[in-house]
Amino acid sequence: MSYKDRMIKGAAWNFLFLMLAAPIGYFVRILYANSLSKVEVGLFYAILDLISMIAIFRGLGLGNAVIYFIPKFLVQNRYDLIKSTLLYVLIIQTGMAVLIAFLMYSMSPLIIKYYINSQGQFGNLEAISTVFIIMVFGFYIFDGIKNLTVNSLLGFQSQKIYSTYTFLNISSVLVLSFIFIYFGFGVYSPPLAYTIAPILMILIYGTIFLKKIFPEFFIEKFSFSKKLLKDIFTYSMPIMFGSAGFIIMGYLDSICLTYFTGLDSVADYRNVAMPTVLVLSYFASSICSVILPMSTEMWEKGEKKNLSEGLKKVLTYSFIISIPFSVLLSYFPTVLINLFFNENYLTAALPMSILSFGIVFLSMNNIVFNVFNGIGKPYLSTKILYIGAIFNLIFNLILIPKFGTSGAAFTTTLSYILIQILQVNYLNKFLDYKFPIKKFILCIFSSILAFIPLIFIKGMSFNEYILILLFGIVYLIVYFLSIILLNIIKISELKTFKFW
């Protein structure tokens, strides 16, 4: 099977299950928004984001090392090294997770007083402490083991099995959340659901991995190798620092909002605005899980030109698909909030509109970072991410105290654009990559052109939601017709795609 067919089929499976998972993930947030108080929702996400930031020191970049080294050792037919790598990572990550969990627990009184409840919005300090303990000793530890399990599937390029993970994981969170809320666990429902879900994933995917993907695991010998450990850490440490920058980029907004504006703003940003716009990144996410191990394979075989051309097409299609949906999402934020949440969350409308454009660039950023990591140059990801993170931090400190969630959204969007500019510069050096700026400009032109027919539709006397549906259908039809007529994509190329 060609690289193109493998890419398309792997991405198709991932995209299918991501789209199935999207409404379920949204139902989780709708459930929280309508079953818990806004400050309780903000409390959960404030703790989740803090733990997610600290998780980088648990992982040490070893998760990406698994994805990188497994295909490398498969080419060499060294299954013993694969087993050794997996065991090294499991022991090191679990040990780090337990150690850091106890450190966080010992510091919990200070964290609760000066960070989580810095604005004094949550009166029950005992409840904050209990939620914190559940997340630290439950979610934090088991989530690391779960990530190793699913990353192992990626390393073996078992895309069909891996693609089901997001759907099954978020479905478990939804069911567990509903059960706990129904039985009156209240504010403890989200942390309990997020703790039990990874345990279920470990049991399910661990069994599949050991029985179907790598049944030789128990047969192959484990050997202690200083060279292997050195190779793993040589690759993983830049990944860790790069991931730290990426996590800072992802959660710094929430951290600053928690400290400067309080838990209500965190609920707006993390339970409504950001999860909604992240749906736009699902196409790119479906590509990322395929392109990292595949780029490693192509780089090892010296197929640099094919990798460069493939990357150009992937980024172009990501931009083409994301732009029209970002425009529609930015145009109707209040309608979506009223439809799925409640009027208490209408303050999330403006940041949602701003972020909808930033996510277009985040999608492309994630794809390129996976290529950098796949070709064994994670230090490039690290360097670029830290520049973006520093930029993000400086402007968050300036804008969030004055503009709140809108300032956070604006800063994050600018950071994603800056990162894309820096990435293109390095792609030109290592892959002779030429940025398809003409096609991107034509896509933007098409997205603006598609608004013309909507001027006539807007005045029609339909039900608001029917009008929005008609609005979206007409817009997308005109947009995709425009990009075909402008030769941005060719029908003949689309016909060559084999999804199944």
C-alpha positions, 0 to 999 in steps of 0.5 A: 500500500502506498504512503498516500493510501495509508495516510488517507485510510488511517486519517479517514478512520481517525476522522470518522471516530473523532466526528462521532466523539465530537457530539459526545464530548459536547454532551459532557460539557452540556451535562456539566453546564446544566447539572453543576453551578458555573463555579463548580465547573470552573473549579474542575477545569482549573484543577484539570488544567493545572494537573495537565500542565504538571503532567509534562514532568510525569511524561518526560517526552517518553510517550512520543519516544515510543511512537518514534522508536517502535517503527524504527525498531520494526524496520530493523526487526528488533522486537526485543528493543520494542519490549525494552523501550515499553518497559523502560517508559512504563517504569519511569513514567509511573514512578515519576507520576507517583512521586509528583502526586505526593509532592502536589498533595503536600503543597495542596493547601498553598495551591488551593489558597493562592491559586484555585480559590484566589478570588474566594469564589468557592466557599467549601475548601474541603470540597476543593481539597477532595476534588484535588486529591481525586485528580492527583492520585487518580486521574494524574497517575492512570492517565499516564499509563493510558497514554503509553498504551494508546501511543504503543498502538500508534507506534505499530501504526494500528490506526483502525484500533487507535481511532476508536480510542477518543470515541470510547474514552469520551463515551466512558466519561459521559456515561460515568459523569451521568451516573455520578451526577444522577446519584448525587455526587455533585461537584465530585462527579467530573473528577471521578469520571475522569479518573475511572475512564483511563482505567477502563481504557488501560484494561481494554486497549492493553488487552488488545495490544498484548493479544493482537498487536504485540503478542510476542511481548511475553516471549521477547527478552527484556535487556538492560541497555544503557545505550537504549536508555541514552537514545530514548532520553536523547530523543525524549528530553527535547520532546519534554521541553517542547511539550512543556511549551505546547502545554503552556500554550494550551493551558496558560490561558486558563491558569491566568484566567483562574488567578486574575479573573476567577472560576466563572471565566474558566468555565466560559473559556474551558467548558464552552469557548475552547471545546467548541472551536477545537472541533475545527481541529479534528481533521488535523488531529486525524492526520497527526496520529498517522503522520508522525510514525509515517514521517519517521519511516519516510525519513529513515528511507530517505524519501524527503521529497515525497514527505515534503510534497505530502506535507504540502497537500496535507496542510492545504487540505487542512486549511481548506476544510477549516476556514469555512467552518471557522467563519460560520462558527465565529458568526453564530456563537450566541446561537450555539451557546443558547442552543446547547448551554444556557444564558449564563455562558453567553459571555463566552461568545466573543472569545469563541469567535476570536478562537475560531480563527486561531484554531485554523493555525493550531491545526496546521501547527500540530501537523508540522510539529508531528513531522519535526518529531517524526524526522528526529528533530524535536528540538525545533518543536521545542524552540518554536513552542517556547517562543510562542509560549513566551509571547503568549505569557507576556500578552496574557499578563497584559490583556487578561486583567483588562479584557478577561477571556477575550484577551486570552483568546486574542493572545492565543490566536496571535501565538498560533499565527506566530508559530506557523510563520516560524515553522514554515521557515524551518520547513524550507531549510530541512524539507525544501518546503514551499508554503502554498501561499497562493492557495491559502489566499484564494481560500480566504477569498472564497470564504469571503465570496461565499457570504454574498448569497447569504445577504439575500437569505438573511432577510427571509422569515424562517425560524432562527435555527432553520435559517442558520441551517440554510445559511450554513448549507448555502455557504458551504456549497458556494465555498467549495464550488469556488475553490474548485472553480479557482483550481485550488483543488482538482476533482481528478485528485479527489477521485484518486482518494481511497478511504476504505 
